[in-house]
Amino acid sequence: MLRRSLAIFEKALGAQHPDVATSLNNLALLYRVQGRYAEAESLHRRSLAIQENALGAVHPGVAHSLNNLAELYRAQGRSAEAEPLYRRSLAILERALGAEHVDVATSLNNLAELYRAQGRYAEAGTLYRRSLAISERALGAEHPDVAGSLNNLAALYRAQMRAGEGLASARRASGILATRYSRRDASTSRGALAEQRTRSFGFVQHVALLQLDGDQ
């Protein structure tokens, strides 16, 4: 289906149209999930080149393409190649959208994830906390994205053996999700509700693990 969509866009709009870049990106994301990394990289690179040519090097669309390629590299353990792409993506978004935009928060989080995986905990912590602050201001303190940021920060604290701080972050994340999902129970379909409760359980389990760490 995605390959057919790509072929239609290329025929109707031309190989250099931004919609072709979007279609290439979607197919690349599928290949990444399937572990077809070489094919995914080729498509991400082509998508990025089209975006740069059509939109300019500092367009948010280019930032998102850079981020997607960086995510592919991170999935392969190619951290040295991923980092400059994450950093360039972040710089573009800050310039184009402003330092308080939620897309900037996401970009900060992604770079922080890379640093955490590399054991660069101080740098990761700075970025996680900045991402969290932006999300709280832009989305509100009870938004699920805030819970996600708190969970990532808790994972960092756990890696640093800072169990008390990690526990506090994980508990707050669980509380946000539990409150949000309980409010939606009456109007949520059974399948979606099951998924939501699974996510909530993941946070509760995280809290339990941090409590064990704290008891040791």
C-alpha positions in Angstrom: 0.0 0.0 0.0 2.8 2.5 0.9 4.7 1.6 -2.2 1.6 2.1 -4.3 1.0 5.5 -2.7 4.6 6.5 -3.4 4.3 5.5 -7.0 1.1 7.5 -7.4 2.6 10.7 -5.8 5.7 10.4 -8.0 3.6 10.1 -11.2 1.1 12.8 -10.3 3.4 15.4 -8.6 6.9 14.6 -9.8 9.8 13.0 -8.0 10.9 16.2 -6.1 7.5 17.1 -4.6 7.3 17.4 -0.7 4.4 15.0 -0.7 6.7 12.4 -2.3 9.2 13.1 0.6 6.4 12.4 3.1 5.5 9.1 1.3 9.2 8.1 1.2 9.5 8.8 4.9 6.4 6.7 5.7 7.8 3.7 3.8 11.1 4.2 5.5 9.5 4.1 8.9 7.9 0.8 8.0 11.2 -0.7 6.9 12.8 0.5 10.1 10.2 -1.4 12.2 10.9 -4.5 10.0 14.6 -4.2 10.6 15.3 -3.4 6.9 17.7 -0.7 7.8 19.6 -0.3 4.6 16.4 0.2 2.6 15.1 2.6 5.3 18.2 4.6 5.2 18.1 5.0 1.5 14.5 6.3 1.6 15.1 8.6 4.6 18.1 10.1 2.7 16.1 10.7 -0.4 13.2 12.2 1.6 15.6 14.5 3.3 17.2 15.7 0.1 13.8 16.4 -1.4 12.7 18.4 1.7 15.9 20.4 1.6 15.6 21.2 -2.0 11.9 22.0 -1.9 11.6 23.8 1.4 15.0 25.0 2.3 17.6 23.8 4.8 16.0 25.4 7.8 12.4 24.3 7.4 10.7 22.3 10.2 10.0 19.5 7.7 13.8 19.2 7.2 14.2 19.0 10.9 11.7 16.1 11.1 13.5 14.3 8.3 16.8 14.7 10.1 15.3 13.4 13.3 13.9 10.3 11.5 17.3 9.5 10.0 18.9 10.0 13.4 16.4 7.7 15.0 17.3 5.0 12.4 21.0 5.4 13.2 20.3 5.2 17.0 18.3 2.0 16.4 21.4 0.6 14.8 23.8 1.8 17.5 25.3 4.3 15.1 25.4 7.0 17.8 28.2 9.1 16.3 26.2 9.5 13.1 22.9 10.1 14.9 24.1 12.9 17.2 24.9 15.7 14.7 21.5 15.0 13.0 19.7 15.3 16.3 21.6 18.5 17.1 20.9 20.0 13.6 17.2 19.1 13.9 17.0 20.7 17.3 18.6 23.9 16.1 16.3 24.2 13.1 13.2 23.7 15.3 14.3 26.3 17.9 14.9 28.8 15.1 11.8 28.1 13.2 9.3 27.5 15.9 10.7 29.1 19.0 12.4 27.6 22.1 9.1 26.8 23.8 7.4 24.8 21.1 6.4 21.2 21.8 8.3 19.9 18.8 11.4 21.4 20.5 10.6 19.4 23.6 10.4 16.2 21.6 13.7 17.0 19.9 15.3 17.6 23.2 14.0 14.3 24.5 15.3 12.4 21.6 18.8 13.8 22.0 18.6 13.1 25.7 17.7 9.5 25.0 20.8 9.2 22.8 23.0 10.7 25.6 21.4 8.4 28.2 22.2 5.3 26.1 25.8 6.6 25.8 26.1 7.0 29.6 26.3 10.8 29.2 24.0 11.3 32.1 24.7 14.9 33.0 24.0 16.1 29.5 20.9 13.8 29.2 19.5 15.2 32.5 19.8 18.8 31.3 17.9 18.0 28.1 15.3 15.9 29.8 14.5 18.6 32.4 14.3 21.3 29.7 12.0 19.1 27.6 9.8 18.4 30.6 9.6 22.1 31.5 8.5 23.0 27.9 5.9 20.3 27.9 4.4 21.4 31.2 4.2 25.0 30.0 2.8 24.2 26.6 0.5 21.3 27.4 -0.3 21.5 31.1 1.1 19.6 34.0 -1.4 16.7 33.6 -0.8 15.9 29.9 0.3 12.4 28.9 3.4 13.8 27.2 4.4 15.2 30.5 4.1 11.7 32.0 6.3 10.4 29.2 8.9 13.0 30.0 8.8 12.1 33.7 9.1 8.5 32.9 12.2 9.1 30.8 13.7 11.2 33.6 12.9 8.4 36.1 14.8 6.0 33.9 17.8 8.3 33.9 17.7 8.6 37.6 17.5 4.9 37.9 20.6 4.4 35.7 22.4 6.8 38.0 21.2 4.9 41.1 19.3 8.0 42.3 16.3 5.9 43.3 14.6 8.5 45.4 14.4 11.1 42.6 13.5 8.4 40.1 10.7 7.1 42.3 9.3 10.6 42.7 9.2 11.1 38.9 7.8 7.7 38.2 5.0 8.1 40.8 4.0 11.4 39.3 4.0 9.9 35.8 1.8 7.1 37.0 -0.6 9.5 38.8 -1.0 11.6 35.6 -1.9 8.6 33.5 -4.1 7.0 36.1 -6.1 10.2 36.5 -6.4 10.8 32.8 -7.5 7.3 31.9 -10.0 7.0 34.8 -11.7 10.1 33.4 -12.0 8.6 30.0 -13.2 5.1 31.1 -16.8 5.9 30.5 -16.3 7.0 26.8 -13.4 4.8 25.7 -13.8 1.6 23.7 -12.7 -1.6 25.3 -9.7 -2.1 23.0 -8.4 1.4 23.5 -9.0 1.2 27.2 -7.0 -2.0 27.5 -4.1 -0.4 25.7 -4.3 2.6 28.1 -4.4 0.4 31.2 -1.4 -1.5 29.8 0.5 1.7 29.5 -0.5 2.7 33.1 0.6 -0.7 34.4 4.0 -0.1 32.8 4.5 3.0 34.8 3.3 1.3 38.0 5.7 -1.5 37.4 8.5 1.0 36.9 7.6 2.5 40.3 7.8 -0.9 41.9 11.3 -1.5 40.4 12.5 1.8 41.7 11.1 1.0 45.2 13.2 -2.2 45.1 16.2 -0.2 44.2 15.6 2.1 47.1 15.2 -0.7 49.6 18.6 -2.2 48.7 
